[in-house]
């Protein structure tokens, strides 16, 4: 599979060859109250409306379509807590490639079932630490290609088109907020934006209970957290990848944290104000604006990265709000 560095040339080339099933997602204004309607400063890049309900379809199609014919027949095996799983599971049959997904046993049931429904083989492993060894075992047993998504440069390159679209759709953007798990999304978008518009502020956002990239940012090197505790299960990385972290250090302006209450309120605000549903991980970036963690005075685009929410989690979040 392709390797190398993340460059603006590769980003533009990948975007120009974007597979037809991948959508150019809309920009949705988010008013915090009725008085703000028509004067919004926060806008969502609605990747929760992407095919399979997550931005990860972008990299899935990019990677599978980049395989040569022999490797495509072998298929790929990779690990995911849900959204990447569904993206590869959907893209595999479209491009004619078998897909196996290793999923930790804490993955939301709806994501496990959706991955199976799309046609992928699902292999459950007990812990986060077991994911990579399980991927390697399945690859050896089934003759598949092991994809370590944390470290593969084609992952952020595949996602990076989101940044190009933001610059086209919101030319007066001043700040971009990106949720971070392993860092691939943020790395790709940050390169795409900063190489074109270095004046735009690019910030990463993490839950307080899943702050591996934040701690790594503070330390200046990749750190692993032992305990992860957040409703934002799509952001369940215990550490950022070494490769994307290098680009986060070079291109991000900062990484900030948001509380669980702020994430829940962000889900509710997005639902009531845009009439669309973002999962907690997909609402995490917007939470930084809505909760006042970052400036409310700048034209801000937050990546709504996914909309695949566990019904029980949605019920819990909605129970915390009595109004629309």
C-alpha positions as CSV (number, residue, x, y, z in Angstrom):
1,X,0.0,0.0,0.0
2,X,1.0,3.6,-0.5
3,X,3.2,5.3,2.0
4,X,5.1,8.5,2.5
5,X,4.3,11.9,3.9
6,X,1.2,14.1,3.9
7,X,1.6,16.9,1.4
8,X,-0.8,19.4,-0.1
9,X,-0.1,17.9,-3.5
10,X,-1.2,14.5,-2.4
11,X,-4.2,16.0,-0.7
12,X,-5.4,17.8,-3.8
13,X,-4.8,14.8,-6.0
14,X,-6.7,12.5,-3.7
15,X,-9.6,15.0,-3.5
16,X,-9.8,15.4,-7.3
17,X,-10.1,11.6,-7.5
18,X,-12.7,11.3,-4.8
19,X,-15.0,8.3,-5.4
20,X,-18.6,9.1,-6.5
21,X,-20.3,7.5,-3.4
22,X,-18.5,10.1,-1.2
23,X,-20.6,13.2,-0.7
24,X,-19.6,16.9,-0.6
25,X,-21.4,17.5,2.7
26,X,-23.2,20.7,3.4
27,X,-22.5,23.5,5.9
28,X,-25.2,24.0,8.5
29,X,-25.6,27.2,10.5
30,X,-26.1,26.6,14.3
31,X,-27.9,29.3,16.3
32,X,-27.6,29.0,20.1
33,X,-31.0,30.7,20.5
34,X,-33.9,32.0,18.4
35,X,-32.4,35.5,18.6
36,X,-29.3,34.3,16.7
37,X,-31.1,32.8,13.7
38,X,-29.6,34.5,10.6
39,X,-26.6,35.9,12.5
40,X,-24.9,32.6,13.4
41,X,-21.1,32.5,14.0
42,X,-21.0,28.7,14.3
43,X,-21.4,26.4,11.3
44,X,-21.2,22.6,11.1
45,X,-19.4,20.8,8.4
46,X,-22.0,18.1,8.2
47,X,-20.0,14.9,7.9
48,X,-22.7,13.2,10.0
49,X,-24.7,13.3,6.7
50,X,-21.9,11.6,4.9
51,X,-22.5,8.1,3.4
52,X,-22.5,5.6,6.3
53,X,-23.0,8.5,8.7
54,X,-19.4,9.5,9.2
55,X,-16.5,11.2,7.5
56,X,-14.5,8.0,7.4
57,X,-16.1,6.9,4.1
58,X,-13.6,9.4,2.6
59,X,-10.5,7.5,3.6
60,X,-12.1,4.1,3.2
61,X,-12.8,4.6,-0.5
62,X,-9.5,6.4,-1.1
63,X,-7.5,3.6,0.4
64,X,-9.4,0.7,-1.2
65,X,-9.4,2.4,-4.6
66,X,-5.6,2.9,-4.3
67,X,-4.9,-0.8,-3.9
68,X,-3.6,-2.7,-6.9
69,X,-5.8,-5.5,-8.3
70,X,-4.0,-8.3,-6.4
71,X,-4.2,-6.6,-3.0
72,X,-7.8,-5.6,-3.6
73,X,-8.7,-9.3,-4.1
74,X,-6.9,-10.2,-0.8
75,X,-8.9,-7.6,1.1
76,X,-8.0,-5.7,4.2
77,X,-8.3,-6.2,8.0
78,X,-8.3,-3.2,10.3
79,X,-9.5,-2.2,13.8
80,X,-12.2,0.3,14.5
81,X,-14.6,1.2,17.3
82,X,-17.4,1.7,14.8
83,X,-17.4,4.5,12.2
84,X,-14.3,3.4,10.2
85,X,-15.7,-0.1,10.5
86,X,-18.9,0.9,8.8
87,X,-17.1,2.9,6.2
88,X,-14.8,0.1,5.1
89,X,-17.7,-2.4,5.3
90,X,-19.7,-0.3,2.9
91,X,-16.8,0.5,0.6
92,X,-15.5,-3.0,0.3
93,X,-18.4,-4.5,-1.8
94,X,-18.5,-1.3,-3.9
95,X,-14.9,-1.7,-5.0
96,X,-14.9,-5.5,-4.8
97,X,-12.6,-6.1,-1.8
98,X,-13.2,-8.3,1.2
99,X,-13.1,-6.5,4.6
100,X,-12.6,-7.8,8.1
101,X,-13.0,-5.4,11.1
102,X,-11.6,-6.0,14.6
103,X,-13.8,-4.3,17.1
104,X,-13.3,-4.0,20.9
105,X,-16.1,-5.4,23.0
106,X,-17.1,-2.0,24.3
107,X,-18.1,-0.8,20.8
108,X,-21.7,0.4,20.6
109,X,-24.0,-2.4,19.5
110,X,-25.6,-0.4,16.8
111,X,-22.1,0.1,15.2
112,X,-21.3,-3.6,15.4
113,X,-24.6,-4.6,13.8
114,X,-24.3,-1.9,11.1
115,X,-20.8,-3.2,10.2
116,X,-22.1,-6.7,9.8
117,X,-25.1,-5.5,7.8
118,X,-22.9,-3.8,5.3
119,X,-21.2,-7.1,4.7
120,X,-17.9,-7.1,6.6
121,X,-16.6,-9.8,8.8
122,X,-16.5,-8.7,12.4
123,X,-13.9,-10.0,14.9
124,X,-14.5,-9.0,18.5
125,X,-11.4,-8.5,20.8
126,X,-11.6,-7.9,24.6
127,X,-9.5,-4.7,25.1
128,X,-8.1,-1.7,23.2
129,X,-4.6,-3.2,23.6
130,X,-5.7,-6.4,21.8
131,X,-6.7,-4.6,18.6
132,X,-3.4,-4.5,16.7
133,X,-2.3,-8.1,17.6
134,X,-5.8,-9.3,16.6
135,X,-5.5,-7.5,13.2
136,X,-2.1,-9.1,12.6
137,X,-3.5,-12.6,13.5
138,X,-6.5,-12.3,11.2
139,X,-4.2,-11.0,8.4
140,X,-2.0,-14.0,8.7
141,X,-4.8,-16.5,9.0
142,X,-6.8,-15.2,6.1
143,X,-4.1,-13.8,3.8
144,X,-5.5,-10.2,4.1
145,X,-3.6,-6.9,4.2
146,X,-3.3,-5.5,7.7
147,X,-4.1,-1.8,7.8
148,X,-2.9,0.1,10.9
149,X,-5.0,3.2,10.5
150,X,-3.3,5.1,13.3
151,X,0.0,5.3,11.3
152,X,-1.0,5.1,7.6
153,X,-0.5,8.4,5.8
154,X,-3.3,7.6,3.3
155,X,-5.8,7.9,6.1
156,X,-5.4,11.6,6.8
157,X,-4.9,12.2,3.1
158,X,-8.2,10.6,2.4
159,X,-10.0,12.7,5.1
160,X,-8.3,15.9,4.1
161,X,-10.7,16.9,1.4
162,X,-13.0,18.1,4.2
163,X,-10.6,21.0,4.7
164,X,-10.6,21.9,1.0
165,X,-14.4,21.9,1.1
166,X,-14.6,24.2,4.1
167,X,-12.4,26.8,2.5
168,X,-14.6,26.7,-0.6
169,X,-17.9,26.7,1.3
170,X,-17.0,29.2,4.0
171,X,-14.4,31.6,2.5
172,X,-14.6,33.9,5.5
173,X,-13.9,31.1,8.1
174,X,-11.6,32.2,10.9
175,X,-11.5,29.1,13.2
176,X,-11.9,25.4,12.4
177,X,-12.7,22.9,15.3
178,X,-11.8,19.3,14.7
179,X,-12.5,16.3,17.1
180,X,-9.5,14.2,17.8
181,X,-9.2,10.5,18.5
182,X,-6.0,9.0,16.9
183,X,-5.4,12.2,15.0
184,X,-5.8,11.3,11.4
185,X,-8.8,13.5,10.7
186,X,-7.3,16.5,12.4
187,X,-3.9,16.0,10.7
188,X,-5.4,15.8,7.2
189,X,-7.7,18.8,7.6
190,X,-5.0,20.9,9.4
191,X,-2.6,20.4,6.5
192,X,-5.2,21.2,3.9
193,X,-6.3,24.4,5.6
194,X,-3.0,25.8,6.8
195,X,-1.2,25.2,3.5
196,X,-3.9,27.2,1.8
197,X,-4.9,29.7,4.5
198,X,-2.3,29.9,7.3
199,X,-4.3,32.7,8.9
200,X,-7.2,30.3,9.8
201,X,-7.0,29.1,13.4
202,X,-7.2,25.3,13.6
203,X,-8.0,23.7,17.0
204,X,-8.3,20.1,18.0
205,X,-11.1,19.2,20.5
206,X,-11.2,16.2,22.9
207,X,-13.5,15.0,25.7
208,X,-12.0,15.5,29.2
209,X,-12.4,11.8,29.8
210,X,-10.5,10.8,26.6
211,X,-7.7,13.3,26.5
212,X,-4.7,11.3,25.1
213,X,-3.9,13.8,22.3
214,X,-4.3,16.8,24.7
215,X,-1.8,15.2,27.1
216,X,0.5,14.4,24.2
217,X,0.3,18.0,23.0
218,X,1.2,19.3,26.5
219,X,4.1,16.9,26.8
220,X,5.4,17.3,23.2
221,X,5.4,13.6,22.6
222,X,2.9,10.8,22.2
223,X,1.4,9.7,25.4
224,X,-1.0,6.8,26.1
225,X,-3.8,6.9,28.6
226,X,-4.9,3.9,30.6
227,X,-8.4,5.0,31.4
228,X,-10.9,6.3,28.9
229,X,-14.3,7.5,30.0
230,X,-16.7,9.4,27.7
231,X,-20.0,9.1,25.9
232,X,-18.1,10.1,22.8
233,X,-17.2,6.5,21.9
234,X,-16.1,7.5,18.3
235,X,-13.2,9.3,20.0
236,X,-11.9,6.3,21.9
237,X,-8.3,6.4,21.0
238,X,-6.0,5.8,24.0
239,X,-3.1,7.5,22.1
240,X,-2.6,9.5,19.0
241,X,-0.7,7.9,16.1
242,X,2.9,8.8,15.9
243,X,2.6,9.9,12.2
244,X,-0.5,12.1,12.6
245,X,0.8,13.6,15.8
246,X,3.8,15.0,14.0
247,X,1.4,16.9,11.8
248,X,-0.7,18.0,14.7
249,X,2.4,19.5,16.3
250,X,3.3,21.3,13.1
251,X,-0.2,22.6,11.9
252,X,-2.5,22.8,14.9
253,X,-2.8,26.0,17.0
254,X,-4.0,24.2,20.1
255,X,-6.0,21.3,21.5
256,X,-8.8,22.0,24.0
257,X,-11.0,19.8,26.2
258,X,-14.8,19.8,26.7
259,X,-16.9,18.2,29.5
260,X,-19.4,15.5,29.2
261,X,-22.2,18.0,30.0
262,X,-21.0,20.2,27.2
263,X,-21.0,17.3,24.7
264,X,-24.5,16.3,25.7
265,X,-25.7,19.9,25.3
266,X,-24.0,20.1,21.9
267,X,-25.9,17.0,20.7
268,X,-29.2,18.6,21.9
269,X,-28.4,22.0,20.3
270,X,-27.5,20.5,17.0
271,X,-30.6,18.4,17.0
272,X,-33.0,21.2,17.9
273,X,-31.3,23.9,15.8
274,X,-30.3,22.1,12.6
275,X,-32.9,19.2,12.8
276,X,-30.1,16.7,12.3
277,X,-28.6,14.2,14.7
278,X,-24.9,14.1,15.6
279,X,-23.5,11.4,17.8
280,X,-21.5,12.5,20.9
281,X,-18.2,12.3,19.1
282,X,-19.6,14.1,16.2
283,X,-20.9,16.9,18.5
284,X,-17.6,17.3,20.5
285,X,-16.0,19.9,18.3
286,X,-19.1,22.1,18.3
287,X,-19.2,21.8,22.1
288,X,-16.0,23.8,22.4
289,X,-17.8,26.8,20.8
290,X,-21.2,26.3,22.4
291,X,-19.7,26.0,25.9
292,X,-17.4,29.0,25.5
293,X,-14.2,27.0,25.6
294,X,-13.2,28.9,22.5
295,X,-14.1,32.4,21.2
296,X,-17.8,32.9,20.2
297,X,-16.9,36.0,18.2
298,X,-15.1,34.3,15.3
299,X,-16.6,32.7,12.2
300,X,-16.2,29.1,13.2
301,X,-16.7,25.8,11.4
302,X,-16.9,22.7,13.6
303,X,-16.6,19.2,12.1
304,X,-19.7,17.2,12.9
305,X,-17.8,13.9,12.3
306,X,-20.5,11.3,12.7
307,X,-24.1,10.6,13.4
308,X,-24.2,6.9,14.4
309,X,-25.5,7.1,17.9
310,X,-26.5,4.3,20.3
311,X,-30.3,4.6,21.0
312,X,-29.7,4.3,24.8
313,X,-27.2,7.1,24.7
314,X,-29.6,9.3,22.7
315,X,-32.3,8.6,25.2
316,X,-30.0,9.6,28.1
317,X,-29.0,12.8,26.4
318,X,-32.5,13.9,25.5
319,X,-33.7,13.1,29.0
320,X,-31.5,15.9,30.2
321,X,-33.4,18.5,28.2
322,X,-37.1,19.3,28.4
323,X,-37.3,21.8,25.5
324,X,-36.7,22.1,21.8
